[in-house]
């Protein structure tokens, strides 16, 4: 027998958790037709919405943990149903009642976030190690901007160069910035999308308090996930600062003539639109303007670009979950980049970079296709 919770209880809990949008759905099925999961396996969001509407959610169905919150379904929904909100709301109920299909890796990440403020369980004192030899000052009230690299660039040795390249570009443009290092916590976006609202609020309140104490007025981020949650979720917790993504700032600096290129990069580069930078926030042009301005670079779009971009598979907390071989969206995107003869697959999101680099290695193409953040490519030609 399926484990199904009572109708009234679940439907009211989903509504209270922010998923009341399911009442608008008229079952056209466009969400299912749009969902990238159906390129690799069967996944029926419209069926899950029906279950949520009538409180008949199967609490043992792994489908509730598949959504990567890429927002393709929501962006195309004729009724404006917040489908990703429904997914998050049901996940919060599953976590609360321990009816969870969450993978051990996700639970481990949540435990590390609760105990150490980062998903790897690393010592918080090492959060600024990436900047040790760059001469970056601690943030003070006279600085123009706080640079918040996020957990992946701060801790993952394979992607630490994102933070370093960003800092080098900012210093070259004479931007007045600083970092908070040990005083920072994970932004909490991924665990919120995975349904752990309590842990999210704990992390967010820690950041809000640190920002307020330091007098932060403007925050620059490398991760579109940090960007989104700072902009959309933090104000409800008392935050009052402006947030900008690196590509926005760098594009402005380029227009002002403060970023100048002295070398060429004679490479064919295909750019990937991260879901949280593109569909969630409409930032499409700035990364392309930066790449197109690099001397010698030949810029290409993916098969499905801009608002139709295929998700890498890392959103919605899935960056901390295992995806079975043959079901990884990043594998598809790497294959597409190789098919058009790209030398470099570029993007502007640490989660995308993690997934793409794994896919390149798994495909045995590390010597053919390089994966780079936009900031890294800018640094190479300064």
Backbone torsions as a table, in degrees:
resi	resn	phi	psi	omega
1	UNK	NA	137.9	178.8
2	UNK	-69.6	145.1	177.5
3	UNK	-84.3	98.8	-175.7
4	UNK	-119.5	129.3	-178.1
5	UNK	-84.1	160.1	-178.6
6	UNK	-58.1	144.0	-174.4
7	UNK	-57.6	-56.9	-174.0
8	UNK	-62.0	-44.5	-176.7
9	UNK	-60.6	-51.2	-175.5
10	UNK	-69.5	-44.4	-177.7
11	UNK	-62.2	-39.1	178.2
12	UNK	-70.7	-36.4	179.0
13	UNK	-67.2	-39.3	178.2
14	UNK	-63.5	-42.3	178.1
15	UNK	-61.7	-47.1	-177.7
16	UNK	-64.7	-28.8	-179.0
17	UNK	-85.4	2.2	176.3
18	UNK	102.5	13.4	-177.1
19	UNK	-108.6	24.5	-176.1
20	UNK	-67.2	-11.1	-178.3
21	UNK	-61.4	-16.8	-178.4
22	UNK	-60.4	-21.2	-178.4
23	UNK	-68.3	-18.6	180.0
24	UNK	-82.6	-17.2	-173.2
25	UNK	-67.5	131.3	174.2
26	UNK	-113.8	22.2	169.5
27	UNK	61.3	43.9	177.0
28	UNK	-75.0	-22.9	178.0
29	UNK	84.8	4.5	-178.8
30	UNK	-64.9	-31.1	177.9
31	UNK	-63.4	-42.1	178.9
32	UNK	-66.8	-39.9	179.2
33	UNK	-66.5	-28.8	-177.2
34	UNK	-88.2	-25.6	-170.8
35	UNK	-62.3	128.6	-179.7
36	UNK	-62.3	-22.3	-180.0
37	UNK	-59.5	-29.6	-177.5
38	UNK	-76.1	2.6	168.7
39	UNK	-83.9	-17.9	-175.1
40	UNK	-126.0	-17.5	179.6
41	UNK	-168.6	169.5	178.4
42	UNK	-78.7	131.0	177.4
43	UNK	-150.0	125.8	-170.4
44	UNK	-120.9	81.7	179.2
45	UNK	-57.0	-37.9	-178.1
46	UNK	-65.1	-29.7	176.1
47	UNK	-70.5	-40.5	178.3
48	UNK	-63.8	-36.8	178.1
49	UNK	-64.4	-39.7	176.9
50	UNK	-62.4	-43.4	177.7
51	UNK	-60.7	-42.1	179.9
52	UNK	-65.4	-40.2	-178.4
53	UNK	-59.0	-41.2	-176.1
54	UNK	-99.6	9.0	176.9
55	UNK	67.6	28.6	-176.3
56	UNK	-111.1	33.4	-177.9
57	UNK	-65.0	126.3	176.3
58	UNK	-77.4	108.5	-172.7
59	UNK	-72.5	-7.1	178.4
60	UNK	-105.8	7.8	-178.2
61	UNK	-85.7	120.1	-178.8
62	UNK	-66.1	-13.8	-177.5
63	UNK	-57.5	-30.9	-179.3
64	UNK	-65.4	-16.2	-178.6
65	UNK	-104.4	3.9	-178.4
66	UNK	-83.1	-32.9	-172.9
67	UNK	-56.3	126.9	178.5
68	UNK	-96.9	9.8	179.6
69	UNK	51.3	37.0	-177.9
70	UNK	-69.6	-18.2	174.9
71	UNK	76.8	7.6	178.1
72	UNK	-64.4	-41.0	179.7
73	UNK	-65.0	-46.7	-178.7
74	UNK	-63.4	-39.2	-178.8
75	UNK	-66.8	-22.8	-178.3
76	UNK	-103.3	-9.6	-174.8
77	UNK	-64.8	123.8	-178.7
78	UNK	-68.6	-14.7	-179.5
79	UNK	-107.8	1.6	178.5
80	UNK	67.4	30.6	-179.3
81	UNK	-70.5	128.8	177.7
82	UNK	-80.0	76.9	-172.4
83	UNK	-63.5	-39.6	179.2
84	UNK	-66.8	-29.2	175.9
85	UNK	-66.7	-37.4	177.9
86	UNK	-64.4	-45.3	179.3
87	UNK	-59.2	-46.5	-179.6
88	UNK	-63.3	-39.7	-178.1
89	UNK	-65.1	-43.4	178.7
90	UNK	-66.0	-40.4	178.0
91	UNK	-59.5	-39.3	-179.6
92	UNK	-63.0	-35.3	178.2
93	UNK	-70.5	-42.2	179.9
94	UNK	-62.3	-40.8	178.7
95	UNK	-67.1	-41.5	-177.2
96	UNK	-63.1	-38.6	-176.9
97	UNK	-99.1	8.4	177.4
98	UNK	61.3	18.3	171.2
99	UNK	-90.3	73.5	-170.6
100	UNK	-122.5	136.8	172.0
101	UNK	-99.0	10.4	179.9
102	UNK	-57.4	135.4	-177.0
103	UNK	-71.2	155.5	178.7
104	UNK	-54.7	-34.5	-179.2
105	UNK	-65.3	-35.6	176.8
106	UNK	-69.3	-43.7	178.3
107	UNK	-62.6	-36.5	177.9
108	UNK	-64.6	-43.4	179.5
109	UNK	-62.1	-41.6	178.2
110	UNK	-63.1	-40.1	177.9
111	UNK	-63.4	-40.8	178.8
112	UNK	-67.1	-38.6	178.0
113	UNK	-63.9	-41.3	-180.0
114	UNK	-66.5	-37.4	-175.2
115	UNK	-89.9	-32.0	-172.8
116	UNK	-124.9	-6.7	179.1
117	UNK	79.5	7.1	176.1
118	UNK	-147.7	154.0	-172.7
119	UNK	-73.6	-10.7	-179.1
120	UNK	-95.5	-6.1	-176.4
121	UNK	71.7	20.5	179.7
122	UNK	-74.2	158.7	177.0
123	UNK	-63.4	122.1	178.7
124	UNK	-55.2	-26.9	-179.7
125	UNK	-65.3	-15.2	-178.4
126	UNK	-96.6	6.6	-174.1
127	UNK	-61.9	-29.1	-179.5
128	UNK	-102.7	14.0	179.8
129	UNK	-58.6	-31.3	-179.2
130	UNK	-58.7	-24.7	-174.3
131	UNK	-102.3	9.0	-169.0
132	UNK	-54.7	-38.6	-174.4
133	UNK	-108.3	15.8	-175.2
134	UNK	-102.0	-5.4	178.3
135	UNK	67.3	37.3	-179.7
136	UNK	-91.4	128.5	-176.4
137	UNK	-80.1	156.4	172.1
138	UNK	-68.6	148.5	-178.6
139	UNK	-66.9	134.4	173.1
140	UNK	-132.8	166.1	-172.4
141	UNK	-62.5	-20.3	-179.5
142	UNK	-83.8	-5.2	179.4
143	UNK	-77.1	150.9	179.2
144	UNK	-72.4	-37.5	-171.9
145	UNK	-151.2	148.0	170.5
146	UNK	-95.2	127.7	173.6
147	UNK	-92.7	120.6	179.4
148	UNK	-114.1	97.3	-173.3
149	UNK	-68.9	-27.1	-174.3
150	UNK	90.2	167.7	-172.0
151	UNK	-68.7	-42.6	-175.4
152	UNK	-63.5	-52.9	178.1
153	UNK	-65.5	-27.1	-178.2
154	UNK	-75.8	-35.3	-171.2
155	UNK	-115.1	-31.9	-175.4
156	UNK	-77.9	116.0	-176.2
157	UNK	-61.8	-25.4	-179.8
158	UNK	-74.7	-22.4	-175.4
159	UNK	-121.2	10.1	179.7
160	UNK	-60.9	-24.9	-177.5
161	UNK	-67.1	-18.3	175.2
162	UNK	-60.7	-50.0	179.9
163	UNK	-64.4	-42.1	-178.4
164	UNK	-65.4	-43.0	179.6
165	UNK	-65.6	-40.2	177.8
166	UNK	-59.7	-46.1	179.7
167	UNK	-62.6	-40.3	179.8
168	UNK	-63.1	-42.9	179.2
169	UNK	-64.1	-43.9	180.0
170	UNK	-63.3	-41.8	179.4
171	UNK	-66.1	-39.3	179.6
172	UNK	-63.7	-31.2	179.8
173	UNK	-89.9	4.2	178.1
174	UNK	60.7	40.8	175.7
175	UNK	-83.5	133.7	178.6
176	UNK	-84.4	105.5	-176.8
177	UNK	-143.0	164.3	176.6
178	UNK	-150.9	176.6	-179.7
179	UNK	-129.1	160.7	178.4
180	UNK	-103.7	-18.9	175.2
181	UNK	57.2	-118.0	-173.4
182	UNK	-60.0	-20.7	-178.8
183	UNK	-80.1	-8.3	-179.2
184	UNK	-87.7	151.9	170.0
185	UNK	-122.5	165.4	170.4
186	UNK	-53.5	143.9	179.3
187	UNK	-64.0	-26.2	176.5
188	UNK	89.2	0.4	-174.7
189	UNK	-59.3	-45.3	-174.0
190	UNK	-66.3	-37.1	-179.9
191	UNK	-75.5	-27.4	174.1
192	UNK	-64.9	-45.2	178.8
193	UNK	-67.1	-24.2	176.6
194	UNK	-83.4	-1.1	173.2
195	UNK	103.6	-0.8	-176.5
196	UNK	-96.2	78.3	-176.9
197	UNK	-65.9	-37.5	-179.0
198	UNK	-62.4	-44.6	179.0
199	UNK	-67.2	-39.8	177.0
200	UNK	-56.7	-49.0	-177.1
201	UNK	-64.0	-36.1	177.6
202	UNK	-62.4	-46.7	178.6
203	UNK	-65.1	-44.9	-177.3
204	UNK	-63.7	-42.8	179.7
205	UNK	-64.1	-32.8	175.5
206	UNK	-63.6	-43.0	178.3
207	UNK	-68.1	-43.7	-179.6
208	UNK	-58.7	-44.3	179.5
209	UNK	-62.9	-43.1	-179.9
210	UNK	-65.3	-41.4	179.6
211	UNK	-65.0	-43.1	-179.2
212	UNK	-65.4	-42.1	179.5
213	UNK	-62.6	-36.6	-178.8
214	UNK	-83.1	-9.1	-178.8
215	UNK	75.3	33.0	-177.9
216	UNK	-70.8	129.8	178.2
217	UNK	-111.8	-26.1	-176.5
218	UNK	-143.2	131.6	-178.3
219	UNK	-119.8	129.0	175.9
220	UNK	-105.8	130.7	-176.4
221	UNK	-123.6	155.8	172.8
222	UNK	-94.0	-27.6	-175.3
223	UNK	-96.9	127.8	173.6
224	UNK	-62.0	-23.4	179.0
225	UNK	-72.2	-42.0	172.8
226	UNK	-61.5	-43.9	-179.3
227	UNK	-56.0	-48.4	-176.1
228	UNK	-65.3	-46.6	-176.6
229	UNK	-73.0	-34.3	174.9
230	UNK	-61.7	-41.2	-175.8
231	UNK	-77.2	-40.6	-171.1
232	UNK	-98.5	-33.4	-171.3
233	UNK	-105.6	-32.5	-175.1
234	UNK	-69.0	-34.2	-179.7
235	UNK	-55.8	-33.1	179.4
236	UNK	-67.6	-15.5	-179.6
237	UNK	-105.6	15.0	174.9
238	UNK	98.3	5.0	-179.5
239	UNK	-74.4	142.4	178.8
240	UNK	-143.7	65.7	179.0
241	UNK	-137.4	158.0	176.6
242	UNK	-86.8	141.7	177.6
243	UNK	-122.3	137.4	178.9
244	UNK	-136.0	148.9	175.3
245	UNK	-90.4	152.5	-177.9
246	UNK	-53.0	-42.8	-176.6
247	UNK	-63.7	-32.2	177.1
248	UNK	-66.2	-47.4	-179.2
249	UNK	-65.4	-45.4	-178.2
250	UNK	-63.6	-37.5	178.1
251	UNK	-64.8	-39.5	176.5
252	UNK	-65.1	-41.5	178.7
253	UNK	-63.6	-37.5	176.9
254	UNK	-62.8	-44.8	180.0
255	UNK	-63.0	-32.5	-178.9
256	UNK	-82.8	-4.8	-178.4
257	UNK	78.0	15.9	-179.2
258	UNK	-90.8	-12.5	171.7
259	UNK	-112.2	116.2	-177.0
260	UNK	-124.5	134.6	-178.0
261	UNK	-98.9	134.5	-177.7
262	UNK	-114.5	-6.5	-178.9
263	UNK	-131.4	167.3	177.8
264	UNK	-104.4	156.6	173.5
265	UNK	-131.7	92.0	-175.4
266	UNK	-84.6	75.1	-177.6
267	UNK	-135.7	152.9	172.7
268	UNK	-91.6	117.6	-173.3
269	UNK	-119.4	125.7	173.6
270	UNK	-103.8	130.6	-177.0
271	UNK	-100.4	133.9	177.4
272	UNK	-104.7	126.2	176.5
273	UNK	-80.2	111.4	174.9
274	UNK	-65.3	142.5	-178.1
275	UNK	-57.4	-43.2	-174.2
276	UNK	-79.3	-15.9	173.8
277	UNK	-89.9	-41.4	-177.7
278	UNK	-84.9	-84.3	-174.1
279	UNK	-57.9	-39.5	-177.8
280	UNK	-73.5	-29.2	-172.4
281	UNK	-132.1	-1.6	174.8
282	UNK	70.0	22.3	179.6
283	UNK	-96.0	95.9	-178.2
284	UNK	-116.4	-37.8	-169.7
285	UNK	-80.2	-40.2	-173.7
286	UNK	-57.0	-47.5	178.4
287	UNK	-61.8	-37.4	-179.5
288	UNK	-69.0	-39.2	177.8
289	UNK	-61.5	-40.5	179.6
290	UNK	-64.8	-47.7	-177.9
291	UNK	-67.8	-41.1	-179.0
292	UNK	-65.0	-23.8	-178.3
293	UNK	-81.6	-12.5	-179.2
294	UNK	-72.8	122.6	-178.3
295	UNK	-57.8	131.6	176.0
296	UNK	86.5	-14.9	-175.6
297	UNK	-77.8	132.3	175.4
298	UNK	-103.5	110.7	-173.8
299	UNK	-92.5	133.6	177.8
300	UNK	-130.1	154.1	173.1
301	UNK	-98.0	159.1	174.1
302	UNK	-73.3	171.2	178.4
303	UNK	-56.4	-43.3	175.1
304	UNK	-118.6	108.6	-173.4
305	UNK	-120.3	174.3	178.5
306	UNK	53.8	-124.9	-174.7
307	UNK	-68.1	-14.1	178.8
308	UNK	-102.4	9.9	-176.2
309	UNK	-56.0	138.3	177.0
310	UNK	-79.2	131.0	179.9
311	UNK	-62.6	146.3	175.4
312	UNK	-76.4	-19.5	179.6
313	UNK	101.3	5.8	-173.3
314	UNK	-97.3	-9.3	-176.7
315	UNK	-80.1	175.8	177.0
316	UNK	65.5	25.0	-177.5
317	UNK	82.1	-2.2	-176.7
318	UNK	-73.1	-13.6	175.7
319	UNK	-62.6	-21.3	179.8
320	UNK	-102.2	7.3	178.6
321	UNK	-115.1	152.0	178.0
322	UNK	-81.6	133.2	174.8
323	UNK	-110.4	129.9	-174.8
324	UNK	-63.9	147.8	175.9
325	UNK	-59.1	136.3	-176.7
326	UNK	93.2	-6.9	-179.8
327	UNK	-122.8	17.2	-176.2
328	UNK	-96.6	117.8	-180.0
329	UNK	-61.5	-33.8	-178.6
330	UNK	-62.7	-30.7	176.2
331	UNK	-63.2	-40.5	179.5
332	UNK	-63.4	-44.2	-177.5
333	UNK	-68.1	-36.2	176.1
334	UNK	-65.9	-42.7	177.4
335	UNK	-60.4	-40.2	178.8
336	UNK	-65.3	-41.9	178.7
337	UNK	-61.9	-40.3	178.1
338	UNK	-66.8	-36.1	-176.4
339	UNK	-67.9	-25.4	179.1
340	UNK	-97.2	6.9	175.7
341	UNK	76.7	26.9	-180.0
342	UNK	-70.0	142.9	172.2
343	UNK	-89.1	-31.5	-176.0
344	UNK	-135.5	134.3	169.8
345	UNK	-102.4	111.7	-175.6
346	UNK	-108.1	148.4	176.4
347	UNK	-154.9	-172.9	-176.6
348	UNK	-140.3	43.5	-179.6
349	UNK	-149.9	125.9	-179.9
350	UNK	-60.0	-35.7	179.3
351	UNK	-64.9	-43.4	177.4
352	UNK	-59.7	-43.2	-178.8
353	UNK	-62.7	-42.3	177.3
354	UNK	-57.8	-48.9	-177.4
355	UNK	-68.2	-42.0	-178.8
356	UNK	-65.4	-40.6	-178.9
357	UNK	-67.4	-36.4	175.1
358	UNK	-64.4	-41.9	-178.7
359	UNK	-66.4	-38.3	178.5
360	UNK	-63.8	-43.7	179.2
361	UNK	-65.5	-45.4	-179.6
362	UNK	-63.0	-29.9	178.6
363	UNK	-83.0	-5.9	-178.5
364	UNK	69.8	30.4	-174.9
365	UNK	-117.8	20.0	-177.7
366	UNK	-61.9	-24.8	179.5
367	UNK	-89.0	-1.8	-177.9
368	UNK	-111.7	-42.6	-175.4
369	UNK	-121.2	122.5	176.4
370	UNK	-94.8	149.4	179.0
371	UNK	-120.5	122.8	-174.1
372	UNK	-138.9	149.2	170.0
373	UNK	-79.8	152.8	178.8
374	UNK	-56.2	-39.9	-179.1
375	UNK	-60.8	-37.3	-179.7
376	UNK	-66.0	-39.6	179.7
377	UNK	-68.6	-36.7	177.6
378	UNK	-64.9	-41.7	-178.2
379	UNK	-61.6	-36.0	-176.4
380	UNK	-65.9	-20.3	-176.2
381	UNK	-113.4	7.4	177.1
382	UNK	-66.3	NA	NA
